[in-house]
Structure formats: structure tokens, C-alpha cells
Amino acid sequence: MIVRLTDQAKVDVTGIGDWIAADNPARAETFIDELVERSHSLAQHPRRFPVATYVNGEAIRKLTHADYLIFYSVGEQEVYILRIVHGSRDWASHFGA
């Protein structure tokens, strides 16, 4: 399967990188690399992580990396990374819950 980050997920990644870079620019770069690598691991067995919620009948799954939650949906040939948010945030509000 192909893993694609949505525009919103790209905005999330940039924000996370900027937040970490304020204190540690080198770590920001490596952490973003880890987040992207973790996301791309979904190419194999994307349904191995639990469903977190449903939006318009579509299952939204999540996996974690450190304190961050990576939300995604699984299509026929692609995995879509929808959002990446810190676990302390009200993630459900991002999906209309």
C-alpha cells in the first residue's frame, strides 16, 4: 500500500517540528523523521491498529509514536494519514466528536 499524508497532516508535522525546534532544532529534525517513518510503516498491515472513531461511517484508526497520535484511514490501495496530534490534546474534536 501507498501511504499519503493529507495536507492537514503535513500542517500538523510542520507545527510539531516548529514546537520542538524552539528548544532543540536537531531533535526536531530527527523526531519528524521518526514520525514520518512510523507513518510509512502502515504500508504493511495497516489494519493492525485499533479504530479510534468513525467519521461518516469511515473507520479512523490510530497508532502512537512517543506522545503523539497518528490518525489514519485505509483505502483500497492507499493509507491516508489524516492528523497527527499530541496525546494530551482533545483529539476527538478534530473529527467532529
The first five atom37 places (N, CA, C, CB, O) and aatype in JSON, in Angstrom:
{
  "aatype": [12, 9, 19, 1, 10, 16, 3, 5, 0, 11, 19, 3, 19, 16, 7, 9, 7, 3, 17, 9, 0, 0, 3, 2, 14, 0, 1, 0, 6, 16, 13, 9, 3, 6, 10, 19, 6, 1, 15, 8, 15, 10, 0, 5, 8, 14, 1, 1, 13, 14, 19, 0, 16, 18, 19, 2, 7, 6, 0, 9, 1, 11, 10, 16, 8, 0, 3, 18, 10, 9, 13, 18, 15, 19, 7, 6, 5, 6, 19, 18, 9, 10, 1, 9, 19, 8, 7, 15, 1, 3, 17, 0, 15, 8, 13, 7, 0],
  "atom_mask": [
    [1, 1, 1, 1, 1],
    [1, 1, 1, 1, 1],
    [1, 1, 1, 1, 1],
    [1, 1, 1, 1, 1],
    [1, 1, 1, 1, 1],
    [1, 1, 1, 1, 1],
    [1, 1, 1, 1, 1],
    [1, 1, 1, 1, 1],
    [1, 1, 1, 1, 1],
    [1, 1, 1, 1, 1],
    [1, 1, 1, 1, 1],
    [1, 1, 1, 1, 1],
    [1, 1, 1, 1, 1],
    [1, 1, 1, 1, 1],
    [1, 1, 1, 0, 1],
    [1, 1, 1, 1, 1],
    [1, 1, 1, 0, 1],
    [1, 1, 1, 1, 1],
    [1, 1, 1, 1, 1],
    [1, 1, 1, 1, 1],
    [1, 1, 1, 1, 1],
    [1, 1, 1, 1, 1],
    [1, 1, 1, 1, 1],
    [1, 1, 1, 1, 1],
    [1, 1, 1, 1, 1],
    [1, 1, 1, 1, 1],
    [1, 1, 1, 1, 1],
    [1, 1, 1, 1, 1],
    [1, 1, 1, 1, 1],
    [1, 1, 1, 1, 1],
    [1, 1, 1, 1, 1],
    [1, 1, 1, 1, 1],
    [1, 1, 1, 1, 1],
    [1, 1, 1, 1, 1],
    [1, 1, 1, 1, 1],
    [1, 1, 1, 1, 1],
    [1, 1, 1, 1, 1],
    [1, 1, 1, 1, 1],
    [1, 1, 1, 1, 1],
    [1, 1, 1, 1, 1],
    [1, 1, 1, 1, 1],
    [1, 1, 1, 1, 1],
    [1, 1, 1, 1, 1],
    [1, 1, 1, 1, 1],
    [1, 1, 1, 1, 1],
    [1, 1, 1, 1, 1],
    [1, 1, 1, 1, 1],
    [1, 1, 1, 1, 1],
    [1, 1, 1, 1, 1],
    [1, 1, 1, 1, 1],
    [1, 1, 1, 1, 1],
    [1, 1, 1, 1, 1],
    [1, 1, 1, 1, 1],
    [1, 1, 1, 1, 1],
    [1, 1, 1, 1, 1],
    [1, 1, 1, 1, 1],
    [1, 1, 1, 0, 1],
    [1, 1, 1, 1, 1],
    [1, 1, 1, 1, 1],
    [1, 1, 1, 1, 1],
    [1, 1, 1, 1, 1],
    [1, 1, 1, 1, 1],
    [1, 1, 1, 1, 1],
    [1, 1, 1, 1, 1],
    [1, 1, 1, 1, 1],
    [1, 1, 1, 1, 1],
    [1, 1, 1, 1, 1],
    [1, 1, 1, 1, 1],
    [1, 1, 1, 1, 1],
    [1, 1, 1, 1, 1],
    [1, 1, 1, 1, 1],
    [1, 1, 1, 1, 1],
    [1, 1, 1, 1, 1],
    [1, 1, 1, 1, 1],
    [1, 1, 1, 0, 1],
    [1, 1, 1, 1, 1],
    [1, 1, 1, 1, 1],
    [1, 1, 1, 1, 1],
    [1, 1, 1, 1, 1],
    [1, 1, 1, 1, 1],
    [1, 1, 1, 1, 1],
    [1, 1, 1, 1, 1],
    [1, 1, 1, 1, 1],
    [1, 1, 1, 1, 1],
    [1, 1, 1, 1, 1],
    [1, 1, 1, 1, 1],
    [1, 1, 1, 0, 1],
    [1, 1, 1, 1, 1],
    [1, 1, 1, 1, 1],
    [1, 1, 1, 1, 1],
    [1, 1, 1, 1, 1],
    [1, 1, 1, 1, 1],
    [1, 1, 1, 1, 1],
    [1, 1, 1, 1, 1],
    [1, 1, 1, 1, 1],
    [1, 1, 1, 0, 1],
    [1, 1, 1, 1, 1]
  ],
  "atom_positions": [
    [[0.84, -1.19, 0.0], [0.0, 0.0, 0.0], [0.88, 1.25, 0.0], [-0.95, 0.0, 1.22], [2.01, 1.24, 0.47]],
    [[0.32, 2.29, -0.53], [0.98, 3.59, -0.54], [0.47, 4.4, 0.65], [0.75, 4.35, -1.89], [-0.74, 4.42, 0.9]],
    [[1.36, 5.05, 1.36], [0.98, 5.9, 2.49], [1.09, 7.36, 2.05], [1.89, 5.63, 3.74], [2.13, 7.79, 1.54]],
    [[0.01, 8.1, 2.24], [-0.02, 9.52, 1.86], [-0.41, 10.38, 3.06], [-1.01, 9.75, 0.69], [-1.35, 10.06, 3.79]],
    [[0.32, 11.45, 3.27], [-0.05, 12.43, 4.28], [-0.98, 13.45, 3.64], [1.22, 13.12, 4.89], [-0.66, 14.0, 2.59]],
    [[-2.12, 13.69, 4.28], [-3.02, 14.72, 3.79], [-2.39, 16.08, 4.04], [-4.42, 14.62, 4.47], [-1.42, 16.2, 4.78]],
    [[-2.95, 17.1, 3.41], [-2.45, 18.45, 3.63], [-2.5, 18.81, 5.11], [-3.24, 19.47, 2.81], [-1.58, 19.44, 5.63]],
    [[-3.58, 18.42, 5.8], [-3.7, 18.74, 7.22], [-2.62, 18.02, 8.04], [-5.09, 18.36, 7.74], [-2.07, 18.59, 8.98]],
    [[-2.33, 16.79, 7.71], [-1.28, 16.06, 8.41], [0.07, 16.72, 8.19], [-1.23, 14.59, 7.95], [0.89, 16.77, 9.1]],
    [[0.31, 17.24, 6.99], [1.55, 17.96, 6.72], [1.65, 19.22, 7.57], [1.64, 18.32, 5.23], [2.72, 19.56, 8.07]],
    [[0.52, 19.92, 7.74], [0.49, 21.1, 8.62], [0.8, 20.67, 10.05], [-0.9, 21.8, 8.54], [1.54, 21.35, 10.76]],
    [[0.22, 19.56, 10.48], [0.48, 19.05, 11.83], [1.97, 18.76, 12.03], [-0.34, 17.77, 12.09], [2.54, 19.14, 13.05]],
    [[2.58, 18.09, 11.06], [4.0, 17.75, 11.16], [4.85, 19.02, 11.25], [4.44, 16.89, 9.94], [5.78, 19.09, 12.05]],
    [[4.55, 20.0, 10.44], [5.29, 21.25, 10.47], [5.16, 21.92, 11.84], [4.79, 22.2, 9.37], [6.15, 22.4, 12.39]],
    [[3.95, 21.94, 12.38], [3.73, 22.54, 13.7], [4.48, 21.81, 14.8], [0.0, 0.0, 0.0], [5.05, 22.44, 15.69]],
    [[4.48, 20.5, 14.73], [5.22, 19.7, 15.72], [6.71, 20.0, 15.62], [4.95, 18.17, 15.51], [7.38, 20.2, 16.63]],
    [[7.21, 20.04, 14.41], [8.63, 20.35, 14.21], [8.99, 21.72, 14.73], [0.0, 0.0, 0.0], [10.02, 21.89, 15.38]],
    [[8.15, 22.71, 14.45], [8.4, 24.07, 14.94], [8.39, 24.13, 16.46], [7.35, 25.04, 14.38], [9.22, 24.81, 17.06]],
    [[7.46, 23.41, 17.08], [7.35, 23.39, 18.54], [8.62, 22.8, 19.17], [6.11, 22.58, 18.98], [9.17, 23.37, 20.11]],
    [[9.06, 21.69, 18.66], [10.25, 21.03, 19.21], [11.5, 21.87, 18.9], [10.41, 19.6, 18.63], [12.4, 21.98, 19.74]],
    [[11.56, 22.46, 17.71], [12.74, 23.24, 17.3], [12.96, 24.46, 18.17], [12.59, 23.67, 15.86], [14.09, 24.95, 18.27]],
    [[11.91, 24.96, 18.8], [12.08, 26.12, 19.67], [13.07, 25.82, 20.8], [10.72, 26.55, 20.26], [13.77, 26.72, 21.27]],
    [[13.12, 24.56, 21.23], [14.05, 24.16, 22.29], [15.25, 23.37, 21.78], [13.31, 23.35, 23.32], [16.34, 23.45, 22.34]],
    [[15.02, 22.6, 20.7], [16.08, 21.69, 20.26], [15.94, 21.43, 18.75], [16.03, 20.36, 21.06], [15.32, 20.45, 18.35]],
    [[16.52, 22.29, 17.93], [16.37, 22.14, 16.48], [16.84, 20.79, 15.93], [17.13, 23.23, 15.78], [16.21, 20.23, 15.04]],
    [[17.93, 20.26, 16.46], [18.43, 18.98, 15.97], [17.44, 17.86, 16.26], [19.79, 18.65, 16.59], [17.19, 17.0, 15.42]],
    [[16.87, 17.87, 17.45], [15.9, 16.84, 17.82], [14.62, 16.98, 17.02], [15.59, 16.91, 19.32], [13.97, 15.99, 16.69]],
    [[14.25, 18.21, 16.7], [13.05, 18.41, 15.89], [13.17, 17.67, 14.57], [12.8, 19.92, 15.64], [12.24, 16.99, 14.13]],
    [[14.31, 17.79, 13.94], [14.53, 17.13, 12.65], [14.46, 15.61, 12.77], [15.88, 17.54, 12.06], [13.81, 14.95, 11.96]],
    [[15.12, 15.06, 13.77], [15.11, 13.59, 13.93], [13.73, 13.09, 14.34], [16.15, 13.16, 14.96], [13.31, 12.01, 13.92]],
    [[13.03, 13.87, 15.16], [11.7, 13.44, 15.6], [10.73, 13.43, 14.43], [11.18, 14.35, 16.72], [9.93, 12.5, 14.29]],
    [[10.78, 14.44, 13.59], [9.91, 14.48, 12.42], [10.2, 13.29, 11.5], [10.08, 15.81, 11.65], [9.28, 12.67, 10.97]],
    [[11.48, 12.99, 11.33], [11.85, 11.81, 10.54], [11.22, 10.54, 11.13], [13.38, 11.66, 10.46], [10.72, 9.69, 10.4]],
    [[11.26, 10.42, 12.46], [10.67, 9.26, 13.13], [9.16, 9.2, 12.9], [10.97, 9.3, 14.64], [8.61, 8.14, 12.62]],
    [[8.48, 10.35, 13.03], [7.03, 10.39, 12.82], [6.67, 9.93, 11.4], [6.48, 11.81, 13.07], [5.75, 9.14, 11.2]],
    [[7.4, 10.44, 10.43], [7.12, 10.09, 9.04], [7.42, 8.61, 8.8], [7.95, 10.97, 8.07], [6.65, 7.92, 8.14]],
    [[8.53, 8.13, 9.33], [8.87, 6.71, 9.19], [7.81, 5.82, 9.83], [10.25, 6.43, 9.81], [7.41, 4.81, 9.26]],
    [[7.35, 6.21, 11.01], [6.31, 5.44, 11.7], [5.03, 5.42, 10.87], [6.02, 6.04, 13.11], [4.37, 4.39, 10.76]],
    [[4.7, 6.55, 10.29], [3.51, 6.62, 9.43], [3.65, 5.69, 8.23], [3.28, 8.06, 8.95], [2.71, 4.98, 7.88]],
    [[4.81, 5.68, 7.61], [5.03, 4.85, 6.44], [5.08, 3.35, 6.78], [6.32, 5.25, 5.75], [4.94, 2.51, 5.89]],
    [[5.26, 3.03, 8.04], [5.21, 1.61, 8.44], [3.82, 1.02, 8.22], [5.63, 1.46, 9.91], [3.66, -0.2, 8.21]],
    [[2.83, 1.88, 8.05], [1.46, 1.41, 7.83], [1.27, 0.76, 6.46], [0.5, 2.56, 7.98], [0.24, 0.15, 6.2]],
    [[2.26, 0.89, 5.59], [2.15, 0.26, 4.27], [1.97, -1.25, 4.41], [3.4, 0.57, 3.43], [1.33, -1.89, 3.57]],
    [[2.55, -1.82, 5.46], [2.36, -3.24, 5.75], [1.36, -3.37, 6.9], [3.73, -3.93, 6.12], [1.55, -2.78, 7.96]],
    [[0.33, -4.1, 6.69], [-0.69, -4.41, 7.71], [-1.3, -3.15, 8.34], [-0.07, -5.27, 8.81], [-1.2, -2.97, 9.55]],
    [[-1.91, -2.3, 7.56], [-2.45, -1.05, 8.1], [-3.62, -1.22, 9.07], [-2.89, -0.18, 6.97], [-3.92, -0.31, 9.84]],
    [[-4.27, -2.36, 9.03], [-5.42, -2.57, 9.92], [-5.02, -3.15, 11.28], [-6.43, -3.48, 9.25], [-5.88, -3.56, 12.05]],
    [[-3.74, -3.2, 11.57], [-3.27, -3.8, 12.82], [-3.51, -2.91, 14.04], [-1.81, -4.12, 12.72], [-3.39, -3.37, 15.17]],
    [[-3.84, -1.64, 13.82], [-4.08, -0.73, 14.94], [-5.57, -0.5, 15.12], [-3.34, 0.62, 14.73], [-6.34, -0.66, 14.17]],
    [[-6.0, -0.14, 16.33], [-7.43, -0.07, 16.62], [-8.14, 1.11, 15.96], [-7.64, 0.0, 18.1], [-7.54, 2.14, 15.64]],
    [[-9.44, 0.92, 15.78], [-10.3, 2.01, 15.32], [-10.51, 2.95, 16.51], [-11.68, 1.47, 14.76], [-10.88, 2.52, 17.6]],
    [[-10.27, 4.24, 16.28], [-10.43, 5.23, 17.34], [-11.81, 5.88, 17.29], [-9.35, 6.31, 17.22], [-12.39, 6.2, 18.32]],
    [[-12.33, 6.06, 16.07], [-13.63, 6.69, 15.88], [-14.1, 6.42, 14.46], [-13.56, 8.23, 16.17], [-13.38, 5.82, 13.66]],
    [[-15.29, 6.86, 14.17], [-15.84, 6.77, 12.81], [-16.25, 8.17, 12.37], [-17.05, 5.77, 12.75], [-16.81, 8.94, 13.16]],
    [[-15.98, 8.5, 11.12], [-16.4, 9.76, 10.54], [-17.14, 9.43, 9.26], [-15.19, 10.72, 10.27], [-16.58, 8.85, 8.33]],
    [[-18.41, 9.81, 9.23], [-19.26, 9.49, 8.07], [-19.2, 8.01, 7.72], [-18.83, 10.33, 6.86], [-19.17, 7.65, 6.55]],
    [[-19.18, 7.17, 8.73], [-19.16, 5.73, 8.54], [-17.8, 5.14, 8.23], [0.0, 0.0, 0.0], [-17.67, 3.93, 8.1]],
    [[-16.78, 5.99, 8.1], [-15.43, 5.52, 7.78], [-14.62, 5.34, 9.07], [-14.72, 6.52, 6.83], [-14.59, 6.23, 9.92]],
    [[-13.98, 4.19, 9.19], [-13.15, 3.9, 10.36], [-11.89, 4.76, 10.33], [-12.79, 2.4, 10.41], [-11.17, 4.8, 9.34]],
    [[-11.63, 5.44, 11.44], [-10.41, 6.2, 11.63], [-9.59, 5.45, 12.68], [-10.69, 7.71, 12.05], [-10.03, 5.3, 13.82]],
    [[-8.43, 5.01, 12.28], [-7.57, 4.23, 13.17], [-6.48, 5.13, 13.73], [-6.95, 3.04, 12.42], [-6.24, 6.23, 13.24]],
    [[-5.82, 4.63, 14.78], [-4.72, 5.41, 15.33], [-3.57, 4.52, 15.75], [-5.19, 6.25, 16.52], [-3.75, 3.39, 16.2]],
    [[-2.38, 5.06, 15.58], [-1.19, 4.46, 16.14], [-0.45, 5.55, 16.88], [-0.29, 3.8, 15.03], [-0.73, 6.73, 16.69]],
    [[0.47, 5.17, 17.71], [1.18, 6.16, 18.52], [2.67, 6.18, 18.18], [0.98, 5.87, 20.01], [3.25, 5.2, 17.71]],
    [[3.24, 7.33, 18.44], [4.69, 7.49, 18.41], [5.03, 8.49, 19.5], [5.22, 7.96, 16.98], [4.65, 9.66, 19.43]],
    [[5.75, 8.01, 20.5], [6.06, 8.83, 21.68], [4.73, 9.34, 22.23], [7.03, 10.03, 21.33], [3.84, 8.54, 22.51]],
    [[4.58, 10.65, 22.4], [3.34, 11.22, 22.96], [2.36, 11.64, 21.88], [3.67, 12.4, 23.83], [1.38, 12.32, 22.18]],
    [[2.6, 11.25, 20.64], [1.76, 11.69, 19.54], [0.88, 10.56, 19.01], [2.62, 12.24, 18.41], [1.25, 9.39, 19.04]],
    [[-0.29, 10.96, 18.53], [-1.27, 10.03, 17.96], [-1.35, 10.3, 16.47], [-2.67, 10.18, 18.64], [-1.53, 11.44, 16.04]],
    [[-1.22, 9.26, 15.69], [-1.28, 9.35, 14.24], [-2.61, 8.73, 13.81], [-0.05, 8.64, 13.55], [-2.82, 7.53, 13.96]],
    [[-3.5, 9.55, 13.28], [-4.82, 9.09, 12.86], [-4.82, 8.88, 11.35], [-5.92, 10.1, 13.28], [-4.3, 9.7, 10.6]],
    [[-5.42, 7.78, 10.92], [-5.38, 7.44, 9.51], [-6.59, 6.62, 9.09], [-4.11, 6.69, 9.19], [-7.28, 6.03, 9.92]],
    [[-6.82, 6.6, 7.79], [-7.86, 5.75, 7.22], [-7.21, 4.85, 6.17], [-9.03, 6.61, 6.6], [-6.16, 5.17, 5.62]],
    [[-7.86, 3.73, 5.92], [-7.33, 2.74, 4.99], [-8.26, 2.65, 3.79], [-7.16, 1.35, 5.68], [-9.45, 2.36, 3.93]],
    [[-7.7, 2.9, 2.61], [-8.45, 2.75, 1.37], [-8.11, 1.44, 0.69], [0.0, 0.0, 0.0], [-7.48, 0.56, 1.3]],
    [[-8.52, 1.3, -0.56], [-8.25, 0.08, -1.3], [-6.75, -0.12, -1.55], [-8.99, 0.11, -2.63], [-6.23, -1.22, -1.36]],
    [[-6.07, 0.95, -1.96], [-4.66, 0.85, -2.3], [-3.78, 1.82, -1.52], [-4.47, 1.1, -3.76], [-2.56, 1.8, -1.65]],
    [[-4.41, 2.67, -0.7], [-3.67, 3.72, -0.01], [-4.08, 3.84, 1.44], [-3.87, 5.04, -0.72], [-5.2, 3.52, 1.83]],
    [[-3.13, 4.31, 2.23], [-3.37, 4.68, 3.62], [-3.24, 6.19, 3.67], [-2.37, 3.96, 4.62], [-2.26, 6.75, 3.18]],
    [[-4.23, 6.85, 4.26], [-4.22, 8.3, 4.35], [-3.96, 8.72, 5.79], [-5.55, 8.89, 3.83], [-4.76, 8.42, 6.68]],
    [[-2.86, 9.42, 6.02], [-2.59, 9.98, 7.33], [-3.41, 11.26, 7.41], [-1.03, 10.25, 7.56], [-3.19, 12.19, 6.64]],
    [[-4.35, 11.29, 8.35], [-5.29, 12.4, 8.42], [-4.83, 13.51, 9.36], [-6.63, 11.89, 8.87], [-4.86, 14.69, 9.01]],
    [[-4.4, 13.12, 10.54], [-3.96, 14.09, 11.56], [-2.87, 13.45, 12.4], [-5.15, 14.55, 12.45], [-2.82, 12.23, 12.54]],
    [[-2.01, 14.29, 12.96], [-1.02, 13.87, 13.94], [-1.1, 14.88, 15.07], [0.45, 13.78, 13.32], [-0.78, 16.06, 14.89]],
    [[-1.53, 14.43, 16.24], [-1.76, 15.34, 17.36], [-1.12, 14.8, 18.63], [-3.27, 15.57, 17.58], [-0.95, 13.59, 18.79]],
    [[-0.78, 15.71, 19.52], [-0.24, 15.32, 20.82], [-1.33, 14.62, 21.61], [0.32, 16.55, 21.6], [-2.49, 15.03, 21.57]],
    [[-0.97, 13.58, 22.32], [-1.93, 12.79, 23.07], [-2.65, 13.54, 24.16], [0.0, 0.0, 0.0], [-3.72, 13.1, 24.59]],
    [[-2.11, 14.65, 24.63], [-2.77, 15.42, 25.68], [-3.85, 16.34, 25.13], [-1.74, 16.24, 26.44], [-4.62, 16.93, 25.89]],
    [[-3.92, 16.47, 23.81], [-4.92, 17.35, 23.19], [-6.25, 16.64, 23.05], [-4.43, 17.83, 21.81], [-6.33, 15.41, 23.12]],
    [[-7.29, 17.41, 22.86], [-8.63, 16.87, 22.64], [-8.74, 16.41, 21.19], [-9.73, 17.94, 22.98], [-9.3, 17.11, 20.35]],
    [[-8.19, 15.23, 20.91], [-8.12, 14.76, 19.53], [-9.51, 14.52, 18.92], [-7.31, 13.48, 19.47], [-9.68, 14.67, 17.72]],
    [[-10.48, 14.14, 19.74], [-11.82, 13.83, 19.21], [-12.44, 15.05, 18.54], [-12.73, 13.33, 20.34], [-13.22, 14.91, 17.59]],
    [[-12.11, 16.24, 19.01], [-12.67, 17.45, 18.41], [-12.21, 17.64, 16.96], [-12.29, 18.66, 19.25], [-12.87, 18.33, 16.19]],
    [[-11.09, 17.06, 16.6], [-10.59, 17.15, 15.23], [-11.45, 16.35, 14.25], [-9.16, 16.66, 15.17], [-11.36, 16.53, 13.04]],
    [[-12.27, 15.46, 14.8], [-13.09, 14.59, 13.97], [-14.58, 14.83, 14.2], [-12.75, 13.14, 14.24], [-15.42, 13.99, 13.87]],
    [[-14.91, 15.97, 14.78], [-16.31, 16.34, 14.96], [-17.01, 15.63, 16.1], [0.0, 0.0, 0.0], [-18.24, 15.67, 16.2]],
    [[-16.25, 14.97, 16.97], [-16.87, 14.26, 18.11], [-16.97, 15.18, 19.31], [-16.05, 12.99, 18.48], [-17.46, 14.77, 20.36]]
  ]
}
